[in-house]
Amino acid sequence: MRLFRGGEYESAQLTLHELLEFAPLEARAWHLLGRVLQAVGAHADALGCFGKAASLYDDNQDNPGSAMATVPLAKLLWSQGDQEAARAMLGLLMLRKGDEPELLALREAWERQEA
């Protein structure tokens, strides 16, 4: 996440909270929020986030990657400059639902932005 890597912890925290408001089962978002909180010294809160992430990953062990592969998280990663992770997540989504119009449109939009 670009904001986190750039030391913009407050902005990263706000962005992750916004994401988690409409996608509370995003294990990777909980993990990232834990990293942000850890960086600012909120260790108890960070541990809570890591625990939530671990719980969500465990809940989806029958379908590896399902907890972290969602369109909202892929879009967040892309907007934060982590195109590699966003593309990987989009690839996972397309394996499951490759003909979904939203996924196809997202892939085309990202390809245009890189051209």
N, C-alpha and C positions, 0 to 999 in steps of 0.2 A: 504494500500500500504506500503510495507516494507520500502522502501526508505524514505517515509514521516515519518513513525513511528520512524525510526532510526535517524531522524534529517538530512538526506542527501537531503536537499531541492533542491540544484542545480541539482543533478542527477535525482531527482523525476520530477523536472520541465522539464528537457531535454527529459526524457522518455515520459512524457505526451504530450509534443509538437510533438514528433515523431509520437505518436499514432494519434494525432489529424490531422496531415498532411494527412494521408490516410483514416481517419475515422472522418471527422469533425462534424458528427451528433451524436457523443457519449456523451450523456448528463452526464453520470457518470464521464467520463474523464474531462469534463469541470468543474464539481463540484470539483473533486479532485485537478485540477489545481488551482481552486479558493482557496482551503484550503492551498495549498503550498504557493501561493502568499500572502495569509493572514499571514501565519507564518513568512514570511520574511519581512513583513511590507509594501508590495505593495498593499495597501488596495483598491485603485481605480481600479487597474487591477483585483484584486480578485473579486470586485463587478461586473465587466464586465463579468467575467467567470461565476459567480453565476447566473447572468441574462441570459446568453446564455444557461446554463443548465436548468434553469426554463422554458425558452421558448421552449426548445426541449422536456422537460417532458410534457408541456402543449400541444404541437403539437401531442403527442402520447397518450393523455388521453383516447382515444377510445380503445387502446390496451395497458393496463398497463404493464410496464416492457419492452416494445419493444424497447424503446430508449436506454436502458442500457444493453440489453441482446444481445451481439454480440460475435462472435468468437474472434476477435482481443482483445477485452477488457477482455474476460475470460482468454485468454492466458497471457495477461499482468498481471492480478491479480495473476495468478498461478506463473509466473516467479518472482513476487515480494514477494512471500511467503504467499499470502492470499488465501490459498487453499480452505478454506470454502466458500468464496465469489465466487471463480472461479467455484467450483462444483455447487453452487446454480445457477449461470448463465448458466452453461452447462445444468443443469436440465431444465431451462426455454426454452432453445433452443431446447432441445430434445422433449419437449412437442409439439413444433410447427413443427419440422422437424426431428423426431426421427430416421428415416431411412437414413438420409444423411450420406454418407461415411466419410466425414470430422469429423462430430460429433462423430461417432462411433470410429474412429481412435484416436481422442483426448481423449475420455473416457478411451480407452484401454491403451493409453500411460500413462495417469495419474495414472491408477490403477497399472501399472507395476512400476512406480516410487515410489509408496507408499508401495509396497510389500517388 
